[in-house]
Amino acid sequence: TADGRESGTIQRYSLPTVGIVQKYTLNCCPYQLSLNCNSSRVAIIDLSGVLTFFDLDARVVDSTGQQVIGEQLKLERKDVWDMKWAKDNPDLFAMMEKTRMYVFRNLDPEEPIQTSGYICNFEDLEIKSVLLDEILKNPERPNKDYIINFEIRSLRDSRALIEEVGIEESSQFIEDNPHPRLWRLLAEAALQKLDLQTAEQAFVRCKDYQGIKFVKRLGNLQSESMKQAEVAAYFSRFEEAERMYLNMDRRDLAIGLRIKLGDWFRVLQLLKTGSGDSDDALLEQAHNAIGDYFADRQKWLNAVQYYVQGRNQERLAECYYMLEDYQGLENLANSLPENNKLLPDIAYMFVRVGMCEQAVSAFLKCNRPKDAVDTCVHLNQWNKAVELAKNHNMKEIGSLLARYASHLLEKNKILDAIELYRKANYFFEAANLMFKIADEEAKKRTKPLRVKKLYVLSALLIEQGHKQMQNKQRGKAKGKSSEAASVLAGLLEEDVLSSTNRFADNAWRGAEAYHFFILAQRQLYKGSVDAALKTALHLRDYEDIIPAVEIYSLLALCACANRAFDTCSKAFVKLESLETLSSDQRQQYEDLALEIFTRHCPKNNKKSDLDDVLESGDEKLPICVATGDPILECRFWMCSVCKHCMKAKERNNYDFCPLCHSSA
């Protein structure tokens, strides 16, 4: 580009393809430089549209007597706005002058072509031009007609000579104007007339090795019809070539032609319409290729039909999966032989859609039980995982459960961990976690009914664990030892497994505590103050579960309402001695006790049978879970789940056990 200096000053230009920097004296302000294909000439279009040329190989002497490289040629054109050198001939270039295109050979122009397109490529004696003005009118929807190819005069003349005077006469013209494109044109014309010698010589001159090989192959053929068919195929006249092959009863060559073209529909048609037995392998290949055609276009249902006929089980499985035809996928897995390499892939397809049973079946069929167990774990089918681990003598299931439970606990998903252990029949571990939740809820002073439910669930898990252990020991001892010995062994194993649980001896202790705590309050608000006091007195045995301040506050309230001031006084003494109370809380209890007992003497105004029983410390009497009274009768009802009792007369008032809520 010009740098704005005055005309006649020395400019410096770097020509990349030449690799040197030389000084040239230019009398213009160039904005476009073009170098030909062998870097011998450079074309310059200045700002005023004047086209000039420099011969870079020339050696001239300037006015000072120094020898310089480069000489400006005499050719000069005006009103030029585009120019392009040919890529394969250093003497050819095309330029645009106003609305005409000129092609120059050795600085001699051909007749102009009327066009206003921009030159984008000049190669093989053809110029590709683009009508940018038309494209910019609607750039979102370009038309391929706006790209125009122009043939230069030598190409047009050669084609006309070949058509009019023949191959031999036109070869001299091409010899005088040699170009690979012209020799290729002559070779193709010679092939059309089966002049193999001329075709071979022309292919040699244009350095077309594939064409030379083709001519050699034609020379080895004896049949003229076969040669014509091969030539028709060479020039992409495939329908004509196929017809010739079939007329010669060479269906195999017609099929081979269609295979090369990738036209498998026609291949299948030729295989089915031909006489005799067709090649089974080729028939399967055709079906599979057509199946691939439909699969590439996501037409899975059509692809299935051809994959079935092609017995392509791998792609068939993929199609079933994409169609969500899991029944077909399962049938395919069942039809495969054992240890087939496709079974693991089908199994993982089932895993991805959550179909555990089908995935396990596929994994087991290919002898991969560990993957089957991992699938069950991944899909939370823990019962199935444990069963598989036991059947295949896998010892790592326990550690796997523990690791997954730890993962859930780290994410504070305690209930998920409990459900995990419960489904895997690890009831003692589930109960321990449930007891922890119940204890935490009790410390937060959550609603007593919610805490009771948590303790009931924990106790039910303990009971399930005991039952499972007993059944296990009975199975081990069957036919080996006495029933008493098996029961004893089960009890010993239970003691070992539950030794870390503070509710191991009595799983229902927490549930009992909150049951009586809730029952006493219901009785008190109902107005049954005597029954409330009797029930509240039981709570003194559960200070390790319910905070003592709540137990003795409720006991004091029930005793005061029942006018049992002696019991109320003992409750206040206990409250005032609690170390967990602050000084302000303790002072409030002392003030309240002073206000009550200045008005009432700290002794019971009435004596009940329950007081005598409780004061005697007799703990052998069962307690009615419906009323809180001790059961003195010989006949009573006992729950089959929690083993707690209820008076016979209260039995008709309940459909469920008041403590564990199981069916009565």
C-alpha positions as CSV (number, residue, x, y, z in Angstrom):
1,T,0.0,0.0,0.0
2,A,1.1,3.6,-0.5
3,D,2.5,5.6,2.4
4,G,1.5,9.0,1.1
5,R,4.9,10.1,-0.2
6,E,5.4,12.3,-3.3
7,S,5.6,10.6,-6.7
8,G,9.1,9.6,-7.7
9,T,10.4,8.7,-4.3
10,I,11.9,5.4,-3.5
11,Q,9.4,2.8,-2.0
12,R,10.2,-0.5,-0.3
13,Y,8.1,-3.6,-0.8
14,S,8.6,-7.1,0.6
15,L,7.4,-9.9,-1.7
16,P,6.9,-13.0,0.4
17,T,7.2,-15.5,-2.4
18,V,10.4,-14.0,-3.7
19,G,12.0,-13.9,-0.2
20,I,14.1,-10.7,-0.9
21,V,13.5,-7.0,-0.5
22,Q,14.3,-4.8,-3.5
23,K,13.9,-1.1,-4.3
24,Y,11.6,0.0,-7.1
25,T,10.9,3.5,-8.4
26,L,7.1,3.7,-8.7
27,N,5.2,6.6,-10.1
28,C,1.9,5.6,-8.5
29,C,0.2,5.0,-5.1
30,P,-0.7,1.2,-5.2
31,Y,-3.4,-0.3,-3.1
32,Q,-3.2,-3.9,-4.5
33,L,-0.2,-6.1,-5.4
34,S,-0.5,-9.5,-7.1
35,L,2.3,-11.9,-7.7
36,N,2.1,-14.6,-10.4
37,C,2.5,-18.3,-9.6
38,N,6.3,-18.5,-10.3
39,S,7.1,-15.0,-8.7
40,S,8.4,-13.6,-12.0
41,R,5.9,-10.8,-12.4
42,V,4.0,-8.5,-10.1
43,A,0.8,-6.6,-11.0
44,I,0.0,-3.3,-9.3
45,I,-3.4,-1.5,-9.3
46,D,-3.1,2.1,-8.0
47,L,-5.7,4.2,-6.4
48,S,-6.8,5.7,-9.7
49,G,-7.4,2.2,-11.2
50,V,-4.4,2.0,-13.4
51,L,-2.9,-1.5,-13.8
52,T,0.8,-1.8,-14.4
53,F,3.2,-4.8,-14.4
54,F,6.8,-5.3,-13.2
55,D,9.1,-8.0,-14.6
56,L,11.1,-9.1,-11.5
57,D,13.6,-11.2,-13.5
58,A,14.7,-8.3,-15.7
59,R,18.2,-6.6,-15.2
60,V,18.4,-2.9,-16.1
61,V,20.7,0.0,-15.5
62,D,19.2,3.1,-14.0
63,S,20.2,6.8,-14.7
64,T,23.0,6.6,-12.2
65,G,24.6,3.7,-13.9
66,Q,23.7,1.1,-11.3
67,Q,22.2,-2.3,-12.2
68,V,18.9,-2.9,-10.5
69,I,16.4,-5.8,-10.6
70,G,13.0,-5.3,-12.1
71,E,11.6,-3.5,-15.1
72,Q,8.1,-2.0,-15.7
73,L,6.4,-3.6,-18.6
74,K,4.7,-1.5,-21.3
75,L,1.2,-2.9,-20.7
76,E,-1.0,-0.5,-18.9
77,R,-4.8,-0.6,-18.4
78,K,-7.1,2.0,-16.9
79,D,-10.3,1.7,-14.9
80,V,-9.3,-1.7,-13.5
81,W,-10.9,-2.7,-10.2
82,D,-10.0,-6.4,-9.9
83,M,-7.3,-8.7,-11.2
84,K,-6.3,-12.4,-10.6
85,W,-3.3,-14.4,-11.9
86,A,-3.9,-18.0,-13.0
87,K,-2.7,-20.5,-10.4
88,D,-1.1,-22.9,-12.9
89,N,0.2,-20.6,-15.6
90,P,2.5,-17.6,-15.0
91,D,1.5,-15.9,-18.3
92,L,-2.2,-16.0,-17.8
93,F,-4.3,-13.5,-15.8
94,A,-7.8,-12.1,-15.8
95,M,-8.8,-8.5,-15.0
96,M,-12.0,-6.6,-14.6
97,E,-12.3,-3.3,-16.5
98,K,-15.6,-1.6,-15.9
99,T,-18.2,-4.2,-16.7
100,R,-15.9,-6.4,-18.9
101,M,-13.6,-9.2,-18.1
102,Y,-10.4,-9.6,-20.1
103,V,-8.2,-12.7,-20.2
104,F,-4.5,-12.1,-21.1
105,R,-1.9,-14.6,-22.3
106,N,1.6,-13.2,-22.6
107,L,0.1,-9.7,-22.3
108,D,-2.2,-10.4,-25.3
109,P,-5.9,-10.0,-24.5
110,E,-8.7,-12.3,-25.6
111,E,-12.1,-11.0,-26.5
112,P,-13.8,-9.5,-23.5
113,I,-16.7,-11.1,-21.6
114,Q,-19.6,-9.0,-20.4
115,T,-19.9,-9.4,-16.6
116,S,-19.6,-7.5,-13.4
117,G,-18.6,-10.3,-11.1
118,Y,-15.6,-10.4,-8.8
119,I,-12.9,-12.9,-9.8
120,C,-12.3,-15.4,-7.0
121,N,-10.3,-18.1,-8.7
122,F,-8.5,-18.7,-12.0
123,E,-7.4,-22.3,-12.5
124,D,-7.6,-25.1,-15.1
125,L,-8.4,-22.5,-17.8
126,E,-11.6,-21.7,-15.9
127,I,-12.4,-18.5,-14.1
128,K,-14.8,-18.6,-11.2
129,S,-16.6,-15.3,-10.7
130,V,-19.0,-14.2,-8.0
131,L,-21.8,-11.6,-8.4
132,L,-21.4,-9.9,-5.0
133,D,-23.8,-7.1,-5.8
134,E,-26.6,-9.6,-6.4
135,I,-25.7,-11.6,-3.3
136,L,-25.7,-8.5,-1.1
137,K,-29.2,-7.7,-2.2
138,N,-30.4,-10.7,-0.2
139,P,-27.4,-12.0,1.8
140,E,-29.6,-14.3,4.0
141,R,-30.6,-16.4,0.9
142,P,-27.8,-16.6,-1.6
143,N,-28.4,-18.3,-4.9
144,K,-25.8,-20.6,-6.5
145,D,-26.6,-19.0,-9.8
146,Y,-24.6,-16.0,-8.7
147,I,-21.4,-18.1,-9.0
148,I,-20.4,-18.2,-12.7
149,N,-17.7,-20.3,-14.3
150,F,-16.1,-18.9,-17.6
151,E,-13.9,-20.9,-19.9
152,I,-11.0,-19.1,-21.7
153,R,-10.7,-19.2,-25.4
154,S,-8.1,-22.0,-25.7
155,L,-10.3,-24.4,-23.8
156,R,-13.3,-23.5,-25.9
157,D,-11.4,-23.8,-29.1
158,S,-9.9,-27.2,-28.1
159,R,-13.4,-28.6,-27.3
160,A,-14.7,-27.3,-30.6
161,L,-11.8,-28.8,-32.6
162,I,-12.3,-32.2,-30.9
163,E,-16.0,-32.2,-31.8
164,E,-15.6,-30.9,-35.3
165,V,-12.3,-32.2,-36.8
166,G,-11.5,-35.2,-34.6
167,I,-8.9,-36.3,-32.1
168,E,-5.8,-36.5,-34.4
169,E,-6.2,-33.0,-35.9
170,S,-7.0,-31.3,-32.6
171,S,-3.9,-32.9,-30.9
172,Q,-1.6,-30.6,-32.8
173,F,-3.4,-27.6,-31.6
174,I,-3.1,-28.8,-28.0
175,E,0.5,-29.5,-28.6
176,D,1.0,-25.9,-29.6
177,N,-1.0,-24.6,-26.6
178,P,-0.1,-27.2,-23.9
179,H,-2.0,-27.3,-20.7
180,P,-3.0,-30.2,-18.3
181,R,-6.6,-29.3,-18.8
182,L,-6.4,-29.5,-22.6
183,W,-4.6,-32.9,-22.4
184,R,-7.2,-34.2,-20.0
185,L,-9.9,-33.0,-22.5
186,L,-8.2,-34.9,-25.3
187,A,-7.8,-38.0,-23.1
188,E,-11.5,-38.1,-22.3
189,A,-12.5,-37.7,-25.9
190,A,-10.1,-40.5,-26.9
191,L,-11.7,-42.7,-24.2
192,Q,-15.1,-42.0,-25.6
193,K,-14.0,-43.5,-28.9
194,L,-11.9,-46.2,-27.2
195,D,-8.7,-44.8,-28.8
196,L,-6.6,-46.2,-25.9
197,Q,-3.2,-45.2,-27.3
198,T,-4.1,-41.5,-27.7
199,A,-5.8,-41.6,-24.3
200,E,-2.8,-43.0,-22.6
201,Q,-0.4,-40.5,-24.2
202,A,-2.8,-37.6,-23.2
203,F,-3.0,-38.9,-19.6
204,V,0.8,-39.1,-19.5
205,R,1.1,-35.4,-20.6
206,C,-1.4,-34.2,-17.9
207,K,0.3,-36.5,-15.3
208,D,-3.0,-38.3,-14.4
209,Y,-1.7,-41.6,-12.9
210,Q,-5.2,-42.9,-12.2
211,G,-6.2,-42.3,-15.8
212,I,-3.1,-44.2,-17.0
213,K,-4.0,-47.1,-14.8
214,F,-7.6,-47.1,-16.1
215,V,-6.4,-47.2,-19.7
216,K,-4.1,-50.1,-18.9
217,R,-7.0,-52.0,-17.4
218,L,-9.2,-51.3,-20.5
219,G,-6.4,-52.7,-22.7
220,N,-6.6,-56.0,-20.8
221,L,-10.3,-56.4,-21.6
222,Q,-11.2,-58.4,-24.7
223,S,-14.9,-57.4,-25.0
224,E,-15.7,-54.1,-26.7
225,S,-19.0,-54.0,-24.8
226,M,-17.1,-54.4,-21.5
227,K,-14.8,-51.5,-22.5
228,Q,-17.7,-49.3,-23.3
229,A,-19.4,-50.2,-20.0
230,E,-16.2,-49.3,-18.1
231,V,-15.9,-46.0,-19.9
232,A,-19.5,-45.2,-19.1
233,A,-18.8,-45.8,-15.5
234,Y,-15.7,-43.7,-15.7
235,F,-17.7,-40.8,-16.9
236,S,-20.3,-41.3,-14.2
237,R,-23.0,-42.6,-16.5
238,F,-23.9,-45.2,-14.0
239,E,-27.3,-46.1,-15.3
240,E,-25.9,-46.8,-18.8
241,A,-23.0,-48.8,-17.4
242,E,-25.3,-50.9,-15.3
243,R,-27.6,-51.6,-18.2
244,M,-24.6,-52.7,-20.3
245,Y,-23.4,-55.0,-17.5
246,L,-26.8,-56.6,-17.2
247,N,-27.1,-57.1,-21.0
248,M,-23.8,-58.9,-20.8
249,D,-25.2,-61.1,-18.0
250,R,-22.6,-59.7,-15.6
251,R,-24.9,-59.0,-12.6
252,D,-21.8,-59.2,-10.3
253,L,-20.2,-56.2,-12.0
254,A,-23.4,-54.2,-11.8
255,I,-23.6,-55.0,-8.1
256,G,-20.0,-54.1,-7.7
257,L,-20.6,-50.7,-9.4
258,R,-23.5,-49.9,-7.1
259,I,-21.5,-50.9,-4.1
260,K,-18.8,-48.5,-5.1
261,L,-21.5,-45.8,-5.4
262,G,-22.9,-46.7,-2.0
263,D,-26.4,-47.3,-3.6
264,W,-27.3,-50.2,-1.3
265,F,-31.0,-50.0,-2.2
266,R,-30.2,-50.8,-5.8
267,V,-27.7,-53.5,-4.6
268,L,-30.5,-55.2,-2.6
269,Q,-32.8,-55.0,-5.5
270,L,-30.3,-56.6,-7.9
271,L,-29.6,-59.3,-5.4
272,K,-33.3,-60.2,-5.0
273,T,-34.2,-60.0,-8.7
274,G,-31.3,-61.9,-10.0
275,S,-31.5,-65.6,-11.0
276,G,-30.0,-68.2,-8.7
277,D,-29.0,-68.0,-5.1
278,S,-27.5,-64.7,-4.0
279,D,-24.5,-64.4,-1.8
280,D,-25.8,-64.5,1.8
281,A,-22.9,-62.5,3.2
282,L,-23.4,-59.8,0.6
283,L,-27.2,-59.8,1.3
284,E,-26.5,-59.3,5.0
285,Q,-24.1,-56.5,4.1
286,A,-26.7,-54.8,2.0
287,H,-29.3,-55.0,4.8
288,N,-26.9,-53.6,7.3
289,A,-25.8,-50.8,5.0
290,I,-29.5,-49.8,4.5
291,G,-30.0,-50.1,8.2
292,D,-27.1,-47.7,8.7
293,Y,-28.7,-45.3,6.2
294,F,-31.9,-45.1,8.2
295,A,-30.1,-45.0,11.5
296,D,-28.0,-42.1,10.4
297,R,-31.2,-40.2,9.7
298,Q,-32.7,-41.3,13.1
299,K,-35.4,-43.4,11.4
300,W,-34.9,-46.1,14.0
301,L,-38.1,-48.1,13.2
302,N,-37.0,-48.6,9.5
303,A,-33.5,-49.4,10.6
304,V,-34.7,-52.2,12.9
305,Q,-36.4,-54.0,10.0
306,Y,-33.1,-54.2,8.0
307,Y,-30.9,-54.9,11.0
308,V,-33.1,-57.9,11.8
309,Q,-32.6,-59.2,8.3
310,G,-28.9,-58.4,8.4
311,R,-28.6,-60.1,11.8
312,N,-26.7,-57.1,13.2
313,Q,-27.4,-57.5,16.9
314,E,-25.2,-54.7,18.0
315,R,-26.9,-52.0,16.0
316,L,-30.3,-53.7,16.6
317,A,-29.7,-53.2,20.4
318,E,-28.9,-49.5,19.8
319,C,-32.1,-49.0,17.7
320,Y,-34.3,-50.7,20.4
321,Y,-32.7,-48.4,23.0
322,M,-33.4,-45.3,20.9
323,L,-36.9,-46.4,20.3
324,E,-37.4,-47.1,24.1
325,D,-38.5,-50.6,23.0
326,Y,-37.2,-52.3,26.2
327,Q,-39.2,-55.4,25.6
328,G,-37.5,-55.9,22.3
329,L,-34.2,-55.2,24.0
330,E,-34.9,-57.8,26.6
331,N,-35.9,-60.3,24.0
332,L,-32.7,-59.7,22.2
333,A,-30.7,-60.2,25.4
334,N,-32.5,-63.5,26.1
335,S,-31.7,-64.7,22.6
336,L,-28.0,-64.1,22.9
337,P,-25.8,-67.0,24.0
338,E,-24.0,-66.8,27.3
339,N,-20.9,-64.6,27.6
340,N,-21.8,-62.8,24.4
341,K,-19.8,-59.6,24.1
342,L,-23.0,-57.6,23.5
343,L,-24.6,-58.5,26.9
344,P,-22.7,-56.0,29.0
345,D,-23.6,-53.2,26.7
346,I,-27.3,-54.2,26.8
347,A,-27.0,-54.5,30.6
348,Y,-25.7,-50.9,30.9
349,M,-28.6,-49.7,28.7
350,F,-31.0,-51.2,31.2
351,V,-29.0,-49.5,34.0
352,R,-29.3,-46.1,32.4
353,V,-33.1,-46.4,32.4
354,G,-33.4,-47.9,35.9
355,M,-34.5,-51.4,34.9
356,C,-32.7,-53.3,37.6
357,E,-34.1,-56.8,37.0
358,Q,-33.3,-56.9,33.3
359,A,-29.8,-55.4,33.9
360,V,-29.0,-58.0,36.5
361,S,-30.2,-60.8,34.3
362,A,-27.9,-59.6,31.4
363,F,-24.9,-59.3,33.8
364,L,-25.4,-62.7,35.2
365,K,-25.7,-64.2,31.7
366,C,-22.3,-62.9,30.9
367,N,-20.8,-64.1,34.2
368,R,-20.4,-60.6,35.8
369,P,-22.0,-60.9,39.2
370,K,-20.1,-58.0,40.7
371,D,-21.5,-55.6,38.1
372,A,-24.9,-57.0,38.9
373,V,-24.5,-56.2,42.6
374,D,-23.2,-52.7,41.7
375,T,-26.2,-52.2,39.6
376,C,-28.5,-53.1,42.4
377,V,-26.6,-50.8,44.8
378,H,-26.8,-48.0,42.2
379,L,-30.6,-48.4,41.8
380,N,-31.1,-48.8,45.5
381,Q,-32.3,-52.4,45.2
382,W,-30.5,-53.5,48.3
383,N,-32.4,-56.7,49.0
384,K,-31.5,-57.9,45.5
385,A,-27.9,-56.8,46.1
386,V,-27.6,-58.8,49.3
387,E,-29.3,-61.8,47.8
388,L,-26.9,-61.8,44.8
389,A,-23.9,-61.3,47.1
390,K,-24.9,-64.3,49.2
391,N,-25.6,-66.5,46.2
392,H,-22.2,-65.8,44.6
393,N,-20.3,-65.8,47.9
394,M,-19.3,-62.2,47.7
395,K,-17.9,-60.9,51.0
396,E,-17.6,-57.2,50.3
397,I,-21.4,-56.5,50.5
398,G,-21.1,-55.5,54.2
399,S,-18.3,-53.0,53.5
400,L,-20.2,-51.7,50.5
401,L,-23.2,-51.0,52.6
402,A,-21.2,-49.4,55.3
403,R,-19.4,-47.2,52.7
404,Y,-22.6,-46.1,51.1
405,A,-24.2,-45.4,54.5
406,S,-21.2,-43.3,55.5
407,H,-21.6,-41.4,52.3
408,L,-25.2,-40.7,53.1
409,L,-24.4,-39.7,56.6
410,E,-21.7,-37.3,55.4
411,K,-24.4,-35.6,53.4
412,N,-26.7,-35.6,56.5
413,K,-29.1,-38.0,54.8
414,I,-29.7,-40.1,57.9
415,L,-33.2,-41.2,56.8
416,D,-31.8,-42.4,53.5
417,A,-29.1,-44.4,55.4
418,I,-31.8,-45.9,57.6
419,E,-33.8,-47.0,54.6
420,L,-30.6,-48.4,53.0
421,Y,-29.9,-50.6,56.0
422,R,-33.6,-51.6,56.4
423,K,-33.9,-52.7,52.7
424,A,-30.6,-54.7,53.1
425,N,-32.0,-56.3,56.3
426,Y,-29.4,-54.7,58.5
427,F,-32.0,-53.9,61.1
428,F,-29.7,-53.3,64.1
429,E,-27.7,-50.7,62.2
430,A,-30.9,-49.0,61.0
431,A,-32.3,-49.0,64.6
432,N,-29.1,-47.4,66.0
433,L,-29.4,-44.5,63.5
434,M,-33.1,-44.2,64.2
435,F,-32.4,-44.1,68.0
436,K,-29.9,-41.3,67.3
437,I,-32.5,-39.3,65.5
438,A,-35.0,-39.8,68.2
439,D,-32.5,-38.7,70.9
440,E,-31.7,-35.6,68.9
441,E,-35.3,-34.7,68.4
442,A,-35.9,-35.2,72.2
443,K,-33.0,-32.8,73.0
444,K,-34.5,-30.2,70.6
445,R,-37.8,-30.6,72.6
446,T,-39.7,-31.5,69.5
447,K,-43.4,-32.4,69.9
448,P,-43.6,-35.5,72.1
449,L,-45.8,-37.3,69.7
450,R,-43.2,-37.1,66.9
451,V,-40.5,-38.3,69.3
452,K,-42.6,-41.2,70.4
453,K,-43.1,-42.2,66.7
454,L,-39.4,-42.2,66.2
455,Y,-38.8,-44.4,69.2
456,V,-41.5,-46.8,68.1
457,L,-39.9,-47.1,64.6
458,S,-36.6,-47.8,66.3
459,A,-38.1,-50.5,68.5
460,L,-39.8,-52.1,65.5
461,L,-36.5,-52.3,63.7
462,I,-34.9,-54.0,66.7
463,E,-37.8,-56.5,66.8
464,Q,-37.3,-57.2,63.1
465,G,-33.6,-57.7,63.8
466,H,-34.3,-60.2,66.6
467,K,-36.8,-62.1,64.4
468,Q,-34.3,-62.3,61.5
469,M,-31.5,-63.5,63.9
470,Q,-33.8,-66.2,65.3
471,N,-34.8,-67.4,61.8
472,K,-31.1,-67.5,60.8
473,Q,-30.1,-69.6,63.8
474,R,-33.0,-72.0,63.2
475,G,-31.8,-72.5,59.7
476,K,-28.3,-73.1,60.8
477,A,-29.2,-75.5,63.5
478,K,-31.7,-77.5,61.4
479,G,-30.7,-81.1,61.5
480,K,-27.5,-80.4,63.4
481,S,-28.5,-79.5,67.0
482,S,-31.5,-79.1,69.2
483,E,-33.8,-76.2,69.0
484,A,-32.8,-74.9,72.4
485,A,-29.2,-74.7,71.4
486,S,-30.0,-72.8,68.2
487,V,-32.2,-70.3,70.2
488,L,-29.3,-69.8,72.7
489,A,-26.8,-69.2,69.9
490,G,-29.2,-66.6,68.4
491,L,-29.6,-64.8,71.6
492,L,-25.8,-64.7,72.1
493,E,-25.3,-63.3,68.6
494,E,-28.0,-60.7,69.3
495,D,-26.2,-59.6,72.4
496,V,-23.0,-59.1,70.5
497,L,-24.6,-57.1,67.7
498,S,-26.6,-54.8,69.9
499,S,-24.0,-54.3,72.7
500,T,-23.4,-50.7,71.5
501,N,-27.0,-49.7,71.8
502,R,-28.3,-48.4,75.1
503,F,-31.8,-49.7,74.3
504,A,-30.5,-53.2,73.6
505,D,-32.2,-54.8,76.6
506,N,-35.5,-53.0,76.2
507,A,-36.0,-51.5,72.8
508,W,-39.4,-50.1,73.8
509,R,-38.1,-48.0,76.7
510,G,-38.0,-44.8,74.8
511,A,-41.5,-45.3,73.3
512,E,-42.8,-46.2,76.8
513,A,-41.4,-43.0,78.3
514,Y,-43.0,-40.7,75.7
515,H,-46.2,-42.7,75.6
516,F,-46.8,-42.2,79.3
517,F,-45.7,-38.6,79.1
518,I,-48.3,-37.9,76.4
519,L,-51.0,-40.0,78.2
520,A,-50.6,-38.1,81.4
521,Q,-51.1,-34.8,79.7
522,R,-54.1,-36.0,77.9
523,Q,-55.6,-37.3,81.1
524,L,-54.9,-34.1,82.8
525,Y,-56.5,-31.9,80.2
526,K,-59.4,-34.3,80.0
527,G,-60.0,-33.7,83.8
528,S,-59.0,-37.2,84.9
529,V,-56.6,-35.8,87.5
530,D,-56.3,-39.0,89.5
531,A,-55.4,-41.1,86.4
532,A,-53.0,-38.3,85.2
533,L,-51.2,-38.5,88.6
534,K,-50.9,-42.3,88.4
535,T,-49.5,-42.1,84.9
536,A,-47.1,-39.3,85.7
537,L,-45.7,-41.3,88.6
538,H,-44.4,-43.9,86.1
539,L,-42.3,-41.2,84.4
540,R,-39.9,-41.1,87.4
541,D,-38.2,-44.2,85.9
542,Y,-37.4,-42.5,82.6
543,E,-35.2,-39.6,83.6
544,D,-32.5,-40.9,81.2
545,I,-34.9,-40.3,78.3
546,I,-37.1,-37.3,79.2
547,P,-35.5,-34.3,80.8
548,A,-36.1,-34.4,84.6
549,V,-37.4,-30.8,84.6
550,E,-40.3,-31.9,82.3
551,I,-41.0,-35.0,84.2
552,Y,-41.2,-33.4,87.7
553,S,-42.9,-30.3,86.3
554,L,-45.7,-32.5,85.0
555,L,-45.8,-34.6,88.1
556,A,-46.0,-31.5,90.3
557,L,-48.9,-30.1,88.1
558,C,-50.8,-33.4,88.2
559,A,-50.3,-33.8,92.0
560,C,-51.4,-30.2,92.7
561,A,-54.5,-30.7,90.5
562,N,-55.2,-34.0,92.4
563,R,-54.5,-32.2,95.8
564,A,-51.7,-34.7,96.5
565,F,-49.5,-32.0,98.0
566,D,-47.1,-34.4,99.6
567,T,-46.2,-35.8,96.1
568,C,-46.3,-32.2,94.8
569,S,-43.8,-31.2,97.5
570,K,-41.4,-34.0,96.6
571,A,-41.6,-33.0,93.0
572,F,-40.7,-29.4,93.8
573,V,-37.8,-30.5,96.0
574,K,-36.5,-32.5,93.0
575,L,-36.9,-29.5,90.7
576,E,-35.1,-27.2,93.1
577,S,-32.2,-29.6,93.3
578,L,-31.6,-30.0,89.6
579,E,-28.2,-28.8,88.5
580,T,-29.3,-28.1,84.9
581,L,-31.5,-25.1,86.0
582,S,-30.2,-21.6,86.1
583,S,-30.4,-19.5,89.2
584,D,-33.4,-17.6,87.8
585,Q,-35.3,-20.7,87.0
586,R,-34.5,-22.2,90.4
587,Q,-35.7,-19.0,92.1
588,Q,-39.0,-19.2,90.2
589,Y,-39.6,-22.8,91.4
590,E,-38.9,-21.7,95.0
591,D,-41.3,-18.8,94.8
592,L,-44.0,-21.0,93.3
593,A,-43.5,-23.7,96.0
594,L,-43.6,-21.1,98.7
595,E,-46.9,-19.7,97.3
596,I,-48.5,-23.2,97.1
597,F,-47.4,-24.6,100.4
598,T,-48.2,-21.5,102.5
599,R,-51.8,-22.2,101.6
600,H,-51.7,-26.0,101.6
601,C,-50.1,-28.5,103.9
602,P,-47.6,-30.7,102.1
603,K,-49.5,-33.9,102.6
604,N,-51.9,-35.9,100.5
605,N,-55.6,-35.2,101.1
606,K,-56.6,-38.6,99.7
607,K,-55.0,-42.0,99.4
608,S,-55.3,-44.2,96.3
609,D,-54.4,-47.8,95.7
610,L,-51.9,-46.8,93.1
611,D,-49.9,-44.8,95.6
612,D,-49.4,-47.8,97.8
613,V,-48.3,-50.0,94.9
614,L,-45.8,-47.4,93.6
615,E,-44.4,-46.6,97.0
616,S,-43.8,-50.3,97.6
617,G,-41.5,-50.3,94.6
618,D,-43.2,-53.4,93.2
619,E,-42.0,-53.4,89.5
620,K,-43.4,-56.8,88.5
621,L,-46.9,-55.7,87.9
622,P,-47.6,-55.0,84.2
623,I,-48.9,-51.5,83.4
624,C,-51.9,-50.9,81.2
625,V,-50.7,-48.8,78.2
626,A,-54.3,-47.5,77.8
627,T,-54.9,-46.1,81.3
628,G,-51.5,-46.2,83.0
629,D,-52.9,-48.3,85.9
630,P,-51.2,-51.4,87.1
631,I,-52.9,-54.6,86.0
632,L,-54.0,-56.6,89.0
633,E,-56.3,-59.0,87.2
634,C,-55.3,-62.4,86.0
635,R,-56.7,-62.0,82.5
636,F,-55.4,-59.2,80.3
637,W,-54.5,-58.5,76.7
638,M,-50.9,-58.5,75.4
639,C,-49.7,-57.0,72.1
640,S,-48.0,-59.5,69.8
641,V,-45.5,-56.9,68.6
642,C,-44.4,-54.8,71.5
643,K,-45.5,-57.3,74.2
644,H,-47.2,-54.6,76.3
645,C,-50.4,-55.2,78.2
646,M,-53.8,-53.7,78.4
647,K,-56.7,-54.4,80.7
648,A,-59.3,-56.8,79.3
649,K,-62.1,-54.2,79.8
650,E,-60.1,-51.6,77.8
651,R,-59.5,-54.0,74.9
652,N,-62.8,-53.4,73.2
653,N,-62.1,-49.6,73.0
654,Y,-59.1,-50.0,70.8
655,D,-58.5,-51.4,67.3
656,F,-54.8,-50.9,67.6
657,C,-52.2,-51.1,70.3
658,P,-52.0,-47.7,72.1
659,L,-48.2,-48.0,72.3
660,C,-46.9,-49.4,68.9
661,H,-50.1,-48.9,66.9
662,S,-50.1,-52.4,65.5
663,S,-53.3,-54.2,64.8
664,A,-54.9,-55.3,68.0
